[in-house]
């Protein structure tokens, strides 16, 4: 178990938010907008990070041994090199466990590396002293568009005499069993030239190691490591320059910037089109109704990343393939590059997830043609849901997105709350599409569903007048936050108290269920979003500050994670998208209200006089939002890329609306 689980949460809450990340954590800020771990003597530590490109993903385990030596292991996943059976987990995976297979000898002695610093900013950089006069710098990163993990190694002579260096590649070539490979035999190899050279004092020598995979029927590719590094840097710089968060809390700003990386990089160029995938060593070349349709897709228009937007549209195209006149459920997941499905948990509320996510994505895209293309899928999902409506006016489903890990009954709070949020967004979309009848219908259904949710799920659970998650439920559950996210506020105060209670909040985030030891970051992030959007900003911010600092600068960095104890806290990508939505939809309270308009409830945290989001790409425009405190009120200014500025005073009560010209 990582040391981040020490019970220090309560004491950290009293530290002013601006100090998070500057002291008390393993990592600190670096000058290049990244983060840096400066290694201390006798302080062994290991961590892992996932980094992805269009054709592969790499999970890098790195750290320092008890003797101070570099530890490095590379697990490389090739989602389009499919194995048999061709199911959800059929991505070819090859482990390069021993980095010393690439032998580097200096004056006849094997090079040993003793790390001084580790840096992260879309790539892993390791600078080490050695048992010779050479300083060693390794940079590891994925190719943006090819099936290869790249490692560049720079050897710099810091001594006073020349060093004879012998480089020998001892990595074995991996060849898959053709009988267990969908496209015949695959070849995975570490490409590096055997070299003997002298490095003079003050000079350096750089070379690349390419961990590549291909079909045996494909010709080998000649890689240029500097070119691949330049492309990766260009990709990361682009993400850092769009949708820029500026607040008095530097840690929050940088955690947001890093989350954009993980959310946008985990997209795979499959034969079924671009597919955003969770990753984690297990989930690639596939889509899910929760991770993609509900979590990640509605975020991409705000970032404006072209691959993200296309992967979102493509995911809805794939789900739309399964619409049918009998209204049988759309599968929870479409796998194997679109060639197969997974539906092992039955209907998890997937149609509510899709309708909600597709409606919000269509609005935020700002494109009428996109909205028209998604409208049949959205309306089909709502018709399906109506056929699942119970006599109590809420919706049944076989399960929820936890797929039986915790009980959900046959009627759960999440499915009905998502349907409510979907109806609200779809009504706004109907208006822009000129479908006034559907607008009225969906608003009427939403109003009735809101009453039904309160009547059916409203209950006293462990002393709080909040929600039961399902009819037999008598323990507090993390997903009681979902109504807050959707703007359902009838039980706001008691739900907020329940979420902040010792039954649910821990130093690890929010527990899935009171009394358990399991937490999922997605639940914590949904809770943050709901708490901020409902105005509990000052109560929520210390928790969000702590969470952001521990994820960015603690013991396992730099992104939100999936869960514990499941999955070894994998860096699943949709959780990073959810973190970004904590800021856009929670802290700023931005809700799409049309193809060119949005509402906003930007509660400035106590002690802040301003905050802004710059280069927002949503609604088919580029604009900035700045919030400035003016006495007891706030001035909200929207600066559009054509130079127009729209400014309004907000009194901290009802949401204000902006229409973009």
KAFEN-V856163 format. One record per residue. SS is DSSP state (alpha for helix, beta for strand, coil for the rest). Layout:
BEGIN
ss=SS
ss=SS
END
This chain:
BEGIN
ss=coil
ss=coil
ss=alpha
ss=alpha
ss=alpha
ss=coil
ss=coil
ss=coil
ss=alpha
ss=alpha
ss=alpha
ss=alpha
ss=coil
ss=coil
ss=coil
ss=coil
ss=alpha
ss=alpha
ss=alpha
ss=beta
ss=coil
ss=coil
ss=beta
ss=coil
ss=coil
ss=coil
ss=beta
ss=beta
ss=beta
ss=coil
ss=coil
ss=coil
ss=coil
ss=coil
ss=beta
ss=beta
ss=beta
ss=beta
ss=coil
ss=coil
ss=coil
ss=coil
ss=coil
ss=coil
ss=beta
ss=beta
ss=beta
ss=beta
ss=beta
ss=beta
ss=beta
ss=beta
ss=coil
ss=coil
ss=coil
ss=coil
ss=beta
ss=beta
ss=beta
ss=beta
ss=beta
ss=beta
ss=beta
ss=beta
ss=coil
ss=coil
ss=coil
ss=coil
ss=coil
ss=beta
ss=beta
ss=beta
ss=beta
ss=beta
ss=beta
ss=beta
ss=beta
ss=beta
ss=beta
ss=beta
ss=beta
ss=beta
ss=beta
ss=coil
ss=coil
ss=coil
ss=coil
ss=coil
ss=coil
ss=coil
ss=beta
ss=beta
ss=beta
ss=beta
ss=beta
ss=beta
ss=coil
ss=coil
ss=alpha
ss=alpha
ss=alpha
ss=beta
ss=beta
ss=beta
ss=beta
ss=beta
ss=coil
ss=coil
ss=beta
ss=beta
ss=coil
ss=coil
ss=beta
ss=beta
ss=beta
ss=beta
ss=beta
ss=beta
ss=beta
ss=beta
ss=coil
ss=coil
ss=coil
ss=beta
ss=beta
ss=beta
ss=beta
ss=beta
ss=beta
ss=beta
ss=coil
ss=coil
ss=coil
ss=beta
ss=beta
ss=beta
ss=beta
ss=beta
ss=beta
ss=beta
ss=beta
ss=beta
ss=coil
ss=coil
ss=coil
ss=coil
ss=coil
ss=beta
ss=beta
ss=beta
ss=beta
ss=beta
ss=beta
ss=beta
ss=beta
ss=beta
ss=beta
ss=coil
ss=coil
ss=coil
ss=coil
ss=coil
ss=beta
ss=beta
ss=beta
ss=beta
ss=beta
ss=beta
ss=beta
ss=coil
ss=coil
ss=coil
ss=coil
ss=beta
ss=beta
ss=coil
ss=coil
ss=alpha
ss=alpha
ss=alpha
ss=beta
ss=coil
ss=coil
ss=coil
ss=coil
ss=beta
ss=beta
ss=beta
ss=beta
ss=beta
ss=beta
ss=coil
ss=coil
ss=coil
ss=beta
ss=beta
ss=beta
ss=beta
ss=beta
ss=coil
ss=coil
ss=coil
ss=coil
ss=beta
ss=beta
ss=beta
ss=beta
ss=beta
ss=beta
ss=beta
ss=beta
ss=beta
ss=beta
ss=beta
ss=beta
ss=coil
ss=coil
ss=coil
ss=coil
ss=coil
ss=coil
ss=coil
ss=coil
ss=coil
ss=alpha
ss=alpha
ss=alpha
ss=alpha
ss=alpha
ss=alpha
ss=alpha
ss=alpha
ss=alpha
ss=alpha
ss=alpha
ss=alpha
ss=alpha
ss=alpha
ss=alpha
ss=alpha
ss=alpha
ss=coil
ss=coil
ss=beta
ss=beta
ss=beta
ss=coil
ss=coil
ss=coil
ss=alpha
ss=alpha
ss=alpha
ss=alpha
ss=alpha
ss=alpha
ss=alpha
ss=alpha
ss=alpha
ss=alpha
ss=alpha
ss=alpha
ss=alpha
ss=alpha
ss=alpha
ss=alpha
ss=coil
ss=beta
ss=beta
ss=beta
ss=beta
ss=coil
ss=coil
ss=beta
ss=beta
ss=beta
ss=beta
ss=coil
ss=coil
ss=beta
ss=coil
ss=coil
ss=coil
ss=beta
ss=coil
ss=coil
ss=coil
ss=beta
ss=beta
ss=alpha
ss=alpha
ss=alpha
ss=alpha
ss=alpha
ss=alpha
ss=alpha
ss=alpha
ss=alpha
ss=alpha
ss=alpha
ss=alpha
ss=alpha
ss=alpha
ss=alpha
ss=coil
ss=coil
ss=alpha
ss=alpha
ss=alpha
ss=alpha
ss=alpha
ss=alpha
ss=alpha
ss=alpha
ss=alpha
ss=alpha
ss=alpha
ss=alpha
ss=alpha
ss=alpha
ss=alpha
ss=coil
ss=coil
ss=coil
ss=coil
ss=coil
ss=coil
ss=coil
ss=coil
ss=coil
ss=coil
ss=coil
ss=coil
ss=beta
ss=beta
ss=beta
ss=alpha
ss=alpha
ss=alpha
ss=coil
ss=beta
ss=beta
ss=beta
ss=coil
ss=coil
ss=coil
ss=coil
ss=coil
ss=coil
ss=coil
ss=alpha
ss=alpha
ss=alpha
ss=alpha
ss=alpha
ss=alpha
ss=alpha
ss=alpha
ss=alpha
ss=alpha
ss=alpha
ss=alpha
ss=alpha
ss=alpha
ss=alpha
ss=alpha
ss=coil
ss=coil
ss=alpha
ss=alpha
ss=alpha
ss=alpha
ss=alpha
ss=alpha
ss=alpha
ss=alpha
ss=alpha
ss=alpha
ss=alpha
ss=alpha
ss=alpha
ss=alpha
ss=alpha
ss=alpha
ss=alpha
ss=alpha
ss=alpha
ss=coil
ss=coil
ss=beta
ss=coil
ss=coil
ss=coil
ss=coil
ss=coil
ss=beta
ss=coil
ss=coil
ss=coil
ss=coil
ss=coil
ss=coil
ss=coil
ss=coil
ss=coil
ss=coil
ss=coil
ss=coil
ss=coil
ss=coil
ss=coil
ss=coil
ss=coil
ss=alpha
ss=alpha
ss=alpha
ss=alpha
ss=alpha
ss=alpha
ss=alpha
ss=alpha
ss=alpha
ss=alpha
ss=alpha
ss=alpha
ss=alpha
ss=alpha
ss=alpha
ss=alpha
ss=alpha
ss=alpha
ss=alpha
ss=alpha
ss=coil
ss=coil
ss=coil
ss=alpha
ss=alpha
ss=alpha
ss=alpha
ss=alpha
ss=alpha
ss=alpha
ss=alpha
ss=alpha
ss=alpha
ss=alpha
ss=alpha
ss=alpha
ss=alpha
ss=alpha
ss=alpha
ss=alpha
ss=alpha
ss=alpha
ss=alpha
ss=alpha
ss=alpha
ss=beta
ss=beta
ss=beta
ss=beta
ss=coil
ss=coil
ss=beta
ss=beta
ss=beta
ss=beta
ss=coil
ss=coil
ss=coil
ss=coil
ss=coil
ss=coil
ss=coil
ss=coil
ss=coil
ss=beta
ss=alpha
ss=alpha
ss=alpha
ss=alpha
ss=alpha
ss=alpha
ss=alpha
ss=alpha
ss=coil
ss=coil
ss=coil
ss=coil
ss=coil
ss=coil
ss=alpha
ss=alpha
ss=alpha
ss=alpha
ss=alpha
ss=alpha
ss=alpha
ss=alpha
ss=alpha
ss=coil
ss=coil
ss=coil
ss=coil
ss=beta
ss=beta
ss=coil
ss=coil
ss=beta
ss=beta
ss=beta
ss=coil
ss=beta
ss=coil
ss=coil
ss=coil
ss=coil
ss=coil
ss=beta
ss=beta
ss=alpha
ss=alpha
ss=alpha
ss=alpha
ss=alpha
ss=alpha
ss=alpha
ss=alpha
ss=alpha
ss=alpha
ss=alpha
ss=alpha
ss=alpha
ss=coil
ss=coil
ss=coil
ss=alpha
ss=alpha
ss=alpha
ss=alpha
ss=alpha
ss=alpha
ss=alpha
ss=alpha
ss=alpha
ss=alpha
ss=alpha
ss=alpha
ss=alpha
ss=alpha
ss=alpha
ss=alpha
ss=alpha
ss=coil
ss=coil
ss=coil
ss=coil
ss=coil
ss=coil
ss=coil
ss=coil
ss=coil
ss=beta
ss=beta
ss=coil
ss=alpha
ss=alpha
ss=alpha
ss=coil
ss=coil
ss=coil
ss=coil
ss=alpha
ss=alpha
ss=alpha
ss=alpha
ss=alpha
ss=alpha
ss=alpha
ss=alpha
ss=alpha
ss=alpha
ss=alpha
ss=alpha
ss=alpha
ss=alpha
ss=alpha
ss=coil
ss=coil
ss=coil
ss=beta
ss=beta
ss=beta
ss=beta
ss=coil
ss=coil
ss=beta
ss=beta
ss=beta
ss=beta
ss=coil
ss=coil
ss=coil
ss=coil
ss=coil
ss=coil
ss=coil
ss=coil
ss=coil
ss=beta
ss=beta
ss=beta
ss=beta
ss=beta
ss=beta
ss=beta
ss=coil
ss=alpha
ss=alpha
ss=alpha
ss=coil
ss=coil
ss=beta
ss=beta
ss=beta
ss=beta
ss=beta
ss=beta
ss=beta
ss=beta
ss=coil
ss=coil
ss=beta
ss=beta
ss=beta
ss=beta
ss=beta
ss=beta
ss=beta
ss=beta
ss=coil
ss=coil
ss=coil
ss=coil
ss=beta
ss=beta
ss=beta
ss=beta
ss=beta
ss=beta
ss=coil
ss=coil
ss=coil
ss=coil
ss=coil
ss=beta
ss=beta
ss=beta
ss=beta
ss=coil
ss=coil
END
